[in-house]
Amino acid sequence: MKDKPREIEEDRLAGLIETGSEFKGDLTFKGSFRIEGLFQGNINSDSLLVVGEKGKVEAEINVGHLVVNGEVRGTLQAKEKIEIHNKGRVFGKIITPRLIVEEGAFIDANCQTQSVQTAAQGVAQGKKEEKSPS
């Protein structure tokens, strides 16, 4: 029997920033990605991002689904949901249609539980209103 070629699975781990590693820059990925080290920059994906217990992230994040077990600072946007587990710490701004927070989690953030698209439309309308003559 010949082995069938593997298809790309959404739940498959596409990458990892391991404990003790540092990365600065722009990160895009398909599949899921896990951060256990230090990341600074921008993260864009329609997939799952997991920040592990030892992970520290300072970034503008725009993903499909975000799970926080470590520390995240910045603007967090998720198209599906954001989960902040009991050891998770979030500082900044959260925009997502569904927010799940476990007991023990720490949040110092502005939270908007609406779709990312709705939030972007509201910002665009606010800019249009500012430009209109009085």
VMD Tcl script that draws the C-alpha trace (Angstrom):
set ca {
  {0.00 0.00 0.00}
  {1.16 3.47 -0.83}
  {0.96 6.16 1.82}
  {-1.49 8.92 1.02}
  {-0.03 12.44 1.05}
  {-0.82 14.29 4.23}
  {-3.33 17.09 3.92}
  {-2.77 20.29 5.81}
  {-4.86 20.18 8.96}
  {-6.04 23.33 10.72}
  {-5.21 21.86 14.15}
  {-1.69 20.81 13.15}
  {1.11 22.73 14.90}
  {2.64 24.89 12.16}
  {5.31 26.47 14.35}
  {6.73 27.06 17.79}
  {8.77 29.75 19.51}
  {10.33 27.72 22.33}
  {11.16 28.83 25.89}
  {14.41 30.82 25.84}
  {13.87 31.96 22.23}
  {13.13 35.54 21.17}
  {11.54 36.70 17.93}
  {10.90 40.25 16.72}
  {9.00 41.04 13.53}
  {5.90 39.99 11.61}
  {4.47 36.49 11.98}
  {1.91 34.89 9.66}
  {1.00 31.21 9.65}
  {-1.54 28.53 8.66}
  {-2.42 25.75 11.06}
  {-1.82 26.46 14.73}
  {1.15 28.24 16.31}
  {2.47 28.16 19.90}
  {4.62 30.76 21.65}
  {6.52 29.73 24.79}
  {9.31 32.30 24.41}
  {9.34 36.07 23.78}
  {7.68 37.64 20.74}
  {7.46 41.32 19.75}
  {5.79 42.61 16.59}
  {2.68 41.74 14.58}
  {0.82 38.43 14.30}
  {-1.73 37.76 11.54}
  {-3.53 34.49 10.82}
  {-7.00 33.02 10.44}
  {-5.90 30.08 12.60}
  {-5.22 29.25 16.27}
  {-2.52 31.02 18.31}
  {-1.60 29.64 21.74}
  {0.53 31.66 24.15}
  {1.95 29.14 26.62}
  {2.49 29.70 30.36}
  {6.07 30.91 29.83}
  {5.21 32.91 26.72}
  {5.48 36.72 26.69}
  {4.02 38.56 23.72}
  {4.02 42.28 22.91}
  {2.13 42.52 19.64}
  {-0.76 43.61 17.51}
  {-2.57 40.28 17.16}
  {-5.22 39.45 14.55}
  {-6.06 35.72 14.48}
  {-9.00 33.35 14.20}
  {-8.78 31.96 17.76}
  {-6.45 33.00 20.60}
  {-5.66 31.04 23.78}
  {-3.68 32.88 26.48}
  {-1.87 30.99 29.25}
  {1.05 33.45 29.53}
  {1.39 37.23 29.22}
  {0.13 39.27 26.28}
  {0.39 43.06 25.79}
  {-1.16 44.92 22.85}
  {-4.32 44.82 20.75}
  {-5.82 41.34 20.58}
  {-8.36 40.64 17.83}
  {-9.91 37.26 17.10}
  {-12.54 36.42 14.50}
  {-13.92 33.46 16.53}
  {-12.95 33.78 20.21}
  {-10.32 34.62 22.80}
  {-9.74 32.37 25.80}
  {-7.79 33.64 28.81}
  {-6.93 30.76 31.10}
  {-6.28 30.95 34.84}
  {-2.55 31.75 34.49}
  {-3.11 34.17 31.60}
  {-2.37 37.90 31.88}
  {-3.62 40.40 29.29}
  {-2.83 44.13 29.06}
  {-4.25 46.31 26.27}
  {-7.35 45.96 24.11}
  {-9.49 42.91 23.30}
  {-11.86 42.72 20.31}
  {-13.70 39.44 19.73}
  {-17.24 38.09 19.33}
  {-16.68 35.60 22.21}
  {-14.50 36.10 25.29}
  {-13.88 33.27 27.75}
  {-12.10 34.11 31.02}
  {-11.22 31.49 33.62}
  {-11.18 32.26 37.33}
  {-7.70 33.46 38.30}
  {-6.92 35.15 34.98}
  {-5.71 38.79 35.07}
  {-7.06 41.35 32.59}
  {-6.16 45.05 32.40}
  {-7.79 45.78 29.06}
  {-10.57 47.50 27.16}
  {-12.87 44.67 26.03}
  {-15.23 44.75 23.06}
  {-17.24 41.57 22.61}
  {-18.30 42.15 19.05}
  {-17.12 40.85 15.75}
  {-13.82 42.20 14.47}
  {-15.59 43.31 11.27}
  {-18.21 45.29 13.25}
  {-15.47 46.98 15.30}
  {-13.57 47.94 12.14}
  {-16.76 49.40 10.62}
  {-17.38 51.44 13.77}
  {-13.86 52.87 13.64}
  {-14.26 53.72 9.95}
  {-17.63 55.42 10.59}
  {-16.12 57.40 13.46}
  {-13.40 58.71 11.15}
  {-15.99 59.69 8.51}
  {-18.07 61.56 11.09}
  {-15.00 63.50 12.26}
  {-14.30 64.69 8.70}
  {-17.86 65.84 7.94}
  {-18.41 69.64 8.11}
  {-20.37 71.07 11.06}
}
mol new
graphics top color blue
foreach p $ca { graphics top sphere $p radius 0.5 }
foreach p [lrange $ca 0 end-1] q [lrange $ca 1 end] { graphics top cylinder $p $q radius 0.2 }
display resetview
